[in-house]
Amino acid sequence: MNASVPPSTGATLSYEQAGVNYDLIDPLKVAAQRAAAATAVNVAAHGFTEVQASRGESAYVVDVGPFYLASIVECLGTKTLVADEMKALTGKSFYAGIAQDTIAMAVNDLITVGATPLVVQAYWAAGGSDWFGDAQRAQALVEGWKKACDVCGVAWGGGETPALAGIVESGRIDLAASCTGIISPKSRLSVGDELAPGDAIVLLASSGIHANGLSLARKLTERLPQGYLTEVEPGLSYGEALLAPTVLYSPVTEALAKAGVTVHYSANITGHGWRKLLRHPSKMTYRIHTVPPVTPVLKFIQQHAQQDDREAYSTLNMGAGFALFVKAEDAERTAQIARDAGVPAWVAGRVEAGPKQVVIEPINVTFGEDDLALR
C-alpha cells in the first residue's frame, strides 16, 4: 500500500452496513427454491427430467437424453457505478472490463456443474435512451462482451436493451447475462455425487474483488483521502484496482476435461466469500492448509474497513475466485493445468470426514454449517 495513506481509524465496516444483508436475502432464495422444485413436473411433461441434485447449486441441469443441459442467469450488480465514477474522474472508459465481469458472473456459475458454455444472452437495462448515446461507452461494452464470449468459446445469441426510466436511475445501467451449456459426455456432470473425504481442494486465483462486495467497496470510499483516486499501491488507484475484470474460469475447466481430470465438485467463490466452500449439502469438513496471496485491493479493503479475517473471508474472495474438488492424486495436475491456462492455482486443502465446516488453518478461522443457508 502507498505509505502516504494512513490506516483507517474508523470502526469496522461490514457488508451489512453497506446495505447488503444476506440474512434478509437468503430466506427468499430458499423459499423460491422450494416453489421452483414443484415445477419439475413441467419438464417431465415434455419427456425430460431434472437433475434433482442441481437444485440449490449454481446452475440448473436437465437430462435431455444423450446429454445434460445446464442454464443460469446472473446480474452484475453495482460494479457499473464504480466504472461511471472513474470515467468522470479520469475520462477513461472501463466498460470493456465491465462486459467481461457480466459474462463471468454467468459462465463461472455454469461451469460448476461440469457444463461447457454454449450460448450467452445479454440484458442491458438503462435508465433512459440517452445512456446508449455515448458511443465510446456503448462500443466498449459491445467489444468487451464479444471478446469475453470468444475467450469462453460461446455464441452471443442476442439480448434485450430496455430503457427503464423510473426503474433504473438516469445515467445508469443494469447488466445481466444468461448462459446455456451442455454437459457431454454425461460423466462430466459435477454436482457432488462423488465428493468424498480424501479429496483435494484446489483454489484458483482471483484478479481482485471480481464483482462481489462492491457495495462495501463503494461505501469505503467515504473513508479514503482521495476517494477512488487513493492509491492502493504506487501507480494503481483504488478505482482502477476495483475495476480489474473478473477471471473467466471456463478455459481451465475445459482444459481439465480435455486432460481427463474428473472434477468431483466446484464452487464459484462470489457472494458469501469462503463460506461458499460449504455449498454442498453433505456433512464434511473442508480443511484449508494453504491460502493464496491476498490481492492488494482486497488487503486494502480489509485494512480500511477494519475487518478481521473472519469478516473479510466471509464476504470477499480474498485471492481465491474458484474452488475445484478433485481426487488427491489429481490435485497437482489440476493446479498445473490451471497455471498452463494462465490462472495461478494452489493445492490448498483436503476434504475430511467430520462436521460440516470450513477450517482455514493459516488464519485460524472456522465457518460452520450455520454460516451458509442457501437451501
C-alpha positions, 0 to 999 in steps of 0.5 A: 500500500502507498505509505502516504495513506494512513490506516483507517481509524474508523470502526469496522465496516461490514457488508451489512452496513453497506446495505447488503444483508444476506440474512434478509436475502437468503430466506427468499432464495430458499423459499423460491427454491422450494416453489421452483422444485414443484415445477419439475413436473413441467419438464417431465411433461415434455419427456425430460427430467431434472437433475434433482441434485442441481437444485440449490447449486449454481446452475440448473441441469436437465437430462435431455437424453444423450446429454445434460443441459445446464442454464443460469442467469446472473446480474452484475450488480453495482460494479457499473457505478464504480466504472461511471465514477472513474470515467468522470474522474479520469475520462477513461472508459472501463466498460470493456472490463465491465462486459467481461465481469457480466459474462463471468458472473454467468459462465463461472456459475455454469461451469460448476456443474461440469457444463461447457458454455454454449450460448450467452444472452445479454440484458442491458437495462438503462435508465433512459435512451440517452445512456446508449448515446455515448458511443465510446461507452456503448462500443466498449461494452459491445467489444468487451462482451464479444471478446469475453464470449470468444475467450469462453468459446460461446455464441452471443445469441442476442439480448434485450436493451430496455430503457427503464426510466423510473426503474433504473436511475438516469445515467445508469445501467443494469447488466445481466447475462444468461448462459446455456451449456451442455454437459457431454459426455454425461460423466462430466456432470459435477454436482457432488455425487462423488465428493468424498473425504480424501479429496483435494481442494484446489483454489484458483486465483482471483484478479481482485474483488471480481464483482462481489462486495462492491457495495462495501467497496463503494461505501469505503470510499467515504473513508479514503483521502482521495476517494477512488483516486487513493492509491492502493499501491504506487501507480494503481488507484483504488478505482482502477484496482476495483475495476480489474475484470473478473477471471473467466474460469471456463478455459481451465475447466475445459482444459481439465476435461480435455486432460481427463481430470474428473472434477468431483465438485466446484464452487464459484467463490462470489457472494458469501466469500469462503463460506461458499466452500460449504455449498454442498449439502453433505456433512464434511469438513473442508480443511484449508492448509494453504491460502493464496496471496491476498490481492492488494485491493482486497488487503486494502479493503480489509485494512480500511474497513477494519475487518478481521479475517473472519469478516473479510473471508466471509464476504470477499474472495480474498485471492481465491475466485474458484474452488475445484474438488478433485481426487488427491492424486489429481490435485497437482495436475489440476493446479498445473493445468490451471497455471498452463491456462494462465490462472495461478492455482494452489493445492490448498486443502483436503476434504475430511470426514467430520462436521460440516465446516470450513477450517482455514488453518493459516488464519485460524478461522472456522465457518460452520454449517450455520454460516451458509443457508442457501437451501 
